[in-house]
Each structure stands twice: as structure tokens, then as C-alpha cells.
Amino acid sequence: MANPITRINRQIPTDEEIREQEVERLVSGAAKSNPGLLMFMDIIQEMYEAGYLEVVHGMVKNREKVLPHVFDFIKISGMPVVMKNAVTGMQFLSTLEPHKVQRTMNAVGHGLNKALDTDTDEDQKGFFDLLKMMKDPDVNRSITMMLNFLKSMGEQLGNTPHEVNREMNKDKQETTNEV
């Protein structure tokens, strides 16, 4: 029979071996993410050349003195309101269907380009000209869309804030269930 194991020899790496392993890990990680790392280094270089890194470095070194002034600036400048509006805007955008937004934005862009190309002095429309334009299917489609928008917006403006919040939460829940 074999002799029982009475002693276990553990190999504890020296500080130099640990450092070599860490360097190997860094080199292999850098090799794996070479394009991203190069881009990041380029960004850091640009920030250094523009003087931004010096500003950030100074703020970090003097954070006890600087942070109270930063927070005072944020309060005075109305940044909390801006940040809240940004969050509200993002929530609004998340309720829209991307393909419908894309279609509408393309139509708006096309309409703006056409409107900007129109010479306002030459092409003035009279009352009866406007009535004739109402028969044009493209004009009718745009006006119908705008009227539906105004009607829906008016319905929401008639709701209390509590009803609006409840509806937003319902929309969020439906979106979450779809995903």
C-alpha cells in the first residue's frame, strides 16, 4: 500500500512572480482589445493636449475644496432641472416606436427641405388656393396627422397629473412585458 500523505507542499508565488503574472495578463488583455485601447489612448492624448487632464487632475487633488463649489454651481445653474428634463425626455423617447419615429422624422425633413426651397415672394397662396390644396392627398394626410396629434395632446392636457403618471407607468409595464 502507498504511504499516507502527511504533508502538503504549497507553492506560494514570490512578489516577482506575481508581478510577472500581472504583466502577462495586462499584455494579453491589451492584445485582445487593441483597437479600443488605441482609441482610448488617442482620446486621453487629445484631452491632455487640450488641457482637460490638468483641470481634472487639479480637481481630484483638491476635491475637498472644489466639490462644494461644484455642487453650488450645479444648484445655481439649474442643472437638477435640466437633468430631470433630460430623464423625462428619455422616458418619453422610450415610449415611441422607433420605426414610426423614423418615418415621421423622414417626412418632417423632406417637408422642411421642400418648404425652405420655396420662394415665398413668388409662390403666395390665396384663400381659394389653400382650399384647393386640401384636396391633395399628401396635404390631407399631413393635416390629418397634425389634427390627430393635436387632439391626442389636448386629451392628455385635460388629464390630472395623477392620471398622466398612472398612464406612463402602464405604458412602461406594457413595454417591459413585450421585451
PyMOL commands that set and color helices and strands:
alter all, ss='L'
color gray80, all
select helices_A, chain A and resi 15-32+34-50+52-61+63-77+79-94+98-117+127-133+137-158+161-178
alter helices_A, ss='H'
color red, helices_A
deselect
rebuild
show_as cartoon
